[in-house]
Amino acid sequence: MRSICFNPKTPSLSISRYGTATSSSPSSQRTTPASTPTRRQSLFPDSMMDQMIESAAVLIMKWDPESSSYAKVTSLFYESKVEAQQFIHCVNDLQKAMHFLVTEDSSSEKLILCQSLMQVAMKRLQKEFYQILSMNRAYLDPESVSTTRSSRASTRSSTSDYDDDGGATTDDEIRVASDSISEVEQVSSVAMDELKSIAECMISAGYAKECISIYKVIRKSIIDEGIYRMGVEKLSSSQINKTDWDVIEMRIKNWLDAVKISMRTLFNGERILCDHVFSASDSIRESCFLDISKEGALLLFGFPELVAKSKKTPEKMFRILDMYNSIFENWPEIEAIFSYESTAVVRTQAFNSLVKLAEFVQAVLSDFESTIQKDSSKSVPAQGGGVHRLTIYVMNYLSLLADYSNILIDIFRDWTRPTNFSIPESFFDSSDSEDSPAPAMSLRVAWLILVLLCKLDGKAKQYNDVSLRYLFLANNLQHVIVKVRTSNLQYLLGEEWAAKQETIVKQFAETYEELGWGHVIAALKETNNNQTAVMTPGEAKTVFRNFNASFEEAYRKQRASVVPNQKLRDEIKVSLARKVVSSYKEFYETHRSRVGNEENEIRCYVKYTPEDVANYLSDLFFGVSESESSSASSSPSSSPRWRHWRIL
């Protein structure tokens, strides 16, 4: 019927939503040729036309809220799904009849009647559209809509109330077909189809503006309410700068949750609903989704840019990376949901936030390097040559950064080295290789560690005891290695780099032993090497006396030394035990008897047994305060840790 009514050969007509018509051809004002009634009678006999209009009038007037108190308080679609289907079909038939009557006689009384009935029907559908949207807010929330979409694939043909062929589906059939999905999904699916059928009917009748207006008002309020409830509020740059970071950090946490929910349900569900209800018109569904989601989406994705423009400090870095990661991970969903050309402004805002967040990260990392370099060299050195607070701070910071290595790789992908940026190959091999998937970020981290180590070289000079300087360097480099190996830094720097640094730690430790204990070892080494010469009692007493003095001096100086890392501490102790205890034990067993025959005389010169020396050494590198160091007895009994140590 439509293909005939809209035949290109018929005069061009402009039909208003009320059914009136104007002709673009003068011939339309002329009397219809005699052949027309014959054609009309063959297509729309008077009896059929009258019956169609009469049937439509009965049903439409039944649900006219102006003429029936029952219709005023009752919902058509809630009361009877079947009758609601019939109502839609009547309106569609009435629309066909109006188009046909316009071509025959635009002043026909039947056309005027149809026009009046159409206005009543549109008021009814407008009310129903509003009621379905309002009463089903809980079932048309974005999460329910998103869930329903997956269920509709298998039940769409059964749950749809309005078939394309015009056949009605009974309430029982709808109920049986919906048994496979949950109650929420069932109600959501039915409501979506009802909205779609009403929207198509109203748009077809020329009432698109009224339909769209209702939809936008109700659905936009849901988006705005959802954004507000998730803790995302409109802020200005000045408000961000004036607010304490703790408060901003809490807002960022809310924002991170909001992005997850928005992409998974809020905007996604709204896009699904909008596309379904207005599937008959691409332009309408695009316009609706734009007006509903634009303000909330710009508010959501504009927040990171505001934070990125705030004062740049190292403690903000990780929340900034969290926001970058959130947008980065949800970028496919952002592009899919806001794919319309009109919603490009949302994609642009999200991208601008990514750019600003990346610039923030790069700037803070540069500031972090300056912070390392500017750390005051006059600060109190680490007690006992232990790990400096700067080392702990820098490595904790870098190890946390390494947890974001994938994001940092993306941020520094196009990073260009400054002209003064030069890393010795002996420290880090910067050549690209299969084992270095992120050379730019790896270089950046290696450079920061190199800056730290250079700074530590200067701080080592604060120790008057040269041996303590090397113990300090060994401790701090060992801390760096441990942090690298126990974090994602290992993937940026590689095992080869860590192994090289371990070799340097051993060199530092050996130098410490030589400077701190070399004179003790030297007191015995020459005599042990000259075993063929016979030593007089006087010479033996002198060696014992020299050993006692050098050992006590070394122990006094080194007793406050600290080696926090157990592995390094054990290695140094074992090395000292092999060098000091072994040499002393050999001399002790050979020459103790030469000192004298009486025990009191022997004790005057032989103050320590090899076991005593071993016990003293085992008590080292745990650190003591200066007061403890000056007041503690030199007896092994004052050092309980020796009981847990065995000489190898």
Summary of the structure (lengths in Angstrom):
residues: 648
radius of gyration: 43.8
end to end distance: 103.8
largest distance: 153.7
contacts: 1966
relative contact order: 0.05
helix: 74%
strand: 2%
